[in-house]
Amino acid sequence: MSLKYTDEYARKFTFAEEAVKVIKSGNRVIYAFGICSINELDRALAMRKDELQDVKIICNDMTCGYYAMDTDISGEHFKFYEGICPGVLESSLHEGGTKKAGKRTDTNSPDFDVRPGHVFMATVSPMDKNGYFWFGRNVAENQIYKKYYEIAEYVILEINERILEGNIPGQERIHISQADMIVGSNNDDLLQGFKKTGKYQLYHHKRTSANRAV
């Protein structure tokens, strides 16, 4: 880590449980986790279920499965919206074999709107020597999140050492000065494709398997 950013990094570093305390009922939260659907921020937010109502979570892929989705089958506390990336599935199979209907958002609809007061959470690479964190696959390839984190009230980054910096053409990055909080993780495996059937790529991780559109 560059000495230039050591103090700022230490000042912004915290636990996931502390970071998600900024999320309030009614907030919209961007899940920019790409293929890192197992992460500490999602887990910590799921643990706050009973404290929160009508938190709208906008993600690029619900077929990965999320702790917040698993913990709230009713959708009273967390409402998931999938509309950032194309090729969505309208339902998601997740842990326990249950099915939860998903809603695809129109980018022109109020549900998709993001404005100051909303929270942006992402899984990123460790910081490079110039103070940048790199987004992983899906997030990096689409380069679609800048407009969200630039106007979010809070930007929270979770480090996953399995994401490599600058290894994807056109890979997107975010500077430490643009982050409000940084959290560590268990550096879980990224989702891995192991069988392609038609237009869907089958991905798997330790919690579940899912057909994911590509």
C-alpha positions in Angstrom: 0.0 0.0 0.0 1.3 3.4 -0.9 2.3 5.5 2.1 0.6 8.5 0.5 -2.8 6.9 1.2 -2.1 5.0 4.4 -3.7 7.5 6.8 -6.8 7.9 4.7 -7.2 4.1 4.3 -6.9 3.6 8.0 -9.4 6.4 8.7 -12.0 4.9 6.4 -11.5 1.2 7.3 -14.2 -0.3 9.4 -16.3 -3.4 9.9 -19.2 -4.3 7.6 -21.6 -4.3 10.5 -20.6 -0.7 11.2 -20.7 0.4 7.6 -24.2 -0.7 6.9 -25.6 1.3 9.8 -25.8 4.3 7.5 -28.6 2.5 5.6 -32.1 3.7 6.7 -35.6 2.5 5.9 -36.8 3.6 2.5 -33.2 4.0 1.1 -32.2 2.7 -2.3 -29.0 0.7 -2.2 -26.9 -0.2 -5.2 -25.4 -3.7 -5.0 -22.4 -3.4 -7.3 -21.1 -6.8 -6.4 -20.8 -8.4 -9.8 -19.9 -12.0 -9.5 -19.0 -11.6 -5.8 -22.4 -12.4 -4.4 -21.0 -13.8 -1.2 -19.8 -10.8 0.8 -19.7 -9.2 4.2 -21.7 -6.1 3.4 -24.7 -8.1 2.1 -24.5 -10.4 5.1 -24.3 -7.5 7.6 -27.3 -5.7 5.9 -29.3 -9.0 6.1 -28.7 -9.0 9.9 -30.4 -5.7 10.2 -33.6 -6.9 8.6 -35.9 -6.4 11.6 -34.6 -2.8 11.9 -35.5 -1.8 8.4 -38.5 -1.4 6.1 -38.8 -1.0 2.4 -35.1 -0.9 1.5 -34.9 -1.0 -2.3 -31.8 -3.0 -3.4 -30.9 -2.5 -7.1 -28.5 -5.1 -8.3 -27.1 -6.3 -11.6 -27.9 -10.0 -11.1 -30.4 -11.6 -8.7 -29.6 -15.1 -9.9 -26.4 -15.1 -7.8 -28.5 -15.1 -4.5 -28.0 -12.7 -1.6 -28.2 -13.0 2.2 -30.6 -10.1 2.3 -32.9 -11.9 -0.2 -32.7 -15.2 1.7 -33.6 -13.6 5.0 -36.7 -11.8 3.8 -39.0 -13.9 1.7 -41.9 -11.5 2.2 -40.1 -8.6 0.7 -41.3 -6.3 3.5 -37.9 -5.3 4.5 -35.8 -5.7 1.4 -37.1 -5.3 -2.1 -34.8 -6.5 -4.9 -34.8 -4.9 -8.3 -32.8 -6.2 -11.2 -32.4 -3.8 -14.1 -28.9 -2.6 -14.4 -27.6 -5.3 -16.7 -29.5 -6.9 -19.7 -30.6 -10.5 -19.9 -32.3 -10.7 -16.5 -34.4 -13.5 -15.2 -37.7 -12.6 -13.5 -37.2 -15.0 -10.6 -34.3 -16.2 -8.6 -33.5 -19.5 -7.0 -31.6 -19.1 -3.9 -30.6 -20.9 -0.7 -33.1 -23.4 0.6 -34.6 -24.0 -2.8 -37.2 -21.2 -2.5 -38.3 -18.9 -5.3 -38.6 -15.2 -4.9 -40.1 -13.1 -7.7 -37.9 -10.3 -9.0 -38.8 -7.1 -10.6 -37.0 -5.7 -13.6 -36.8 -1.9 -13.3 -37.1 0.5 -16.2 -34.2 2.9 -16.2 -36.7 5.7 -16.6 -38.9 4.7 -13.7 -38.8 6.2 -10.2 -37.7 2.8 -8.8 -34.5 3.1 -10.8 -33.8 6.7 -9.8 -30.7 7.3 -7.7 -30.0 10.6 -6.0 -28.1 11.9 -3.0 -29.1 10.0 0.2 -28.7 6.6 -1.4 -26.0 4.1 -0.7 -23.5 2.5 -3.2 -21.9 -0.7 -2.1 -19.3 -2.6 -4.2 -16.8 -5.4 -4.1 -13.4 -4.3 -5.4 -9.8 -5.3 -5.6 -7.2 -4.2 -3.0 -6.0 -0.6 -3.4 -3.2 -0.1 -5.9 -0.2 2.2 -5.4 -2.1 5.2 -6.9 -5.1 4.9 -4.5 -7.5 3.1 -6.9 -9.7 0.1 -6.3 -10.7 -1.9 -9.3 -14.2 -3.3 -10.0 -14.5 -7.0 -10.8 -16.1 -8.8 -13.7 -19.6 -7.6 -14.9 -19.2 -4.3 -13.1 -15.9 -3.6 -14.9 -17.0 -4.8 -18.3 -20.1 -2.6 -18.4 -18.6 0.5 -16.8 -22.1 1.6 -15.7 -21.7 2.4 -12.0 -19.8 5.7 -12.0 -23.0 7.8 -12.3 -24.3 6.0 -9.2 -21.3 6.3 -6.9 -20.6 9.9 -7.9 -24.0 11.1 -6.4 -24.4 8.6 -3.6 -24.4 9.9 -0.1 -22.3 7.0 1.1 -19.9 4.9 -1.0 -18.8 1.6 0.8 -16.2 -0.6 -0.7 -15.5 -4.2 0.3 -12.1 -5.6 -0.6 -11.8 -9.0 -2.2 -8.2 -10.1 -2.9 -9.4 -12.4 -5.7 -10.2 -9.4 -7.8 -7.2 -8.3 -9.8 -6.4 -4.8 -10.7 -6.5 -3.8 -14.3 -6.7 -7.3 -15.7 -9.8 -6.7 -17.9 -9.7 -4.4 -20.9 -11.4 -1.1 -20.0 -11.7 -2.2 -16.3 -13.4 0.5 -14.2 -11.9 1.8 -11.0 -12.7 4.1 -8.1 -10.3 6.3 -6.1 -10.1 6.1 -2.3 -11.0 9.8 -2.2 -14.5 8.8 -3.5 -15.1 6.2 -0.8 -16.6 6.9 2.6 -15.9 3.5 4.1 -13.7 0.5 3.3 -14.4 -3.0 4.8 -12.4 -6.2 4.7 -13.9 -9.6 3.6 -13.4 -13.3 3.8 -12.1 -13.2 0.2 -14.5 -15.8 -0.8 -14.2 -17.5 -4.2 -15.8 -15.6 -7.1 -18.6 -17.3 -9.0 -17.2 -19.7 -11.5 -18.8 -20.7 -14.8 -18.6 -24.4 -15.4 -21.3 -25.3 -18.0 -22.8 -23.2 -20.8 -26.3 -24.2 -22.0 -27.8 -22.0 -24.7 -27.8 -18.3 -23.9 -27.4 -18.9 -20.2 -24.1 -19.6 -18.3 -24.3 -21.8 -15.3 -22.5 -20.4 -12.3 -21.8 -21.9 -8.9 -20.4 -21.0 -5.5 -20.5 -22.4 -2.0 -24.1 -21.4 -1.3 -26.0 -22.2 -4.5 -26.0 -22.8 -8.2 -27.9 -20.7 -10.6 -28.5 -20.1 -14.3 -27.2 -16.7 -15.1 -27.8 -14.8 -18.3 -24.8 -13.6 -20.2 
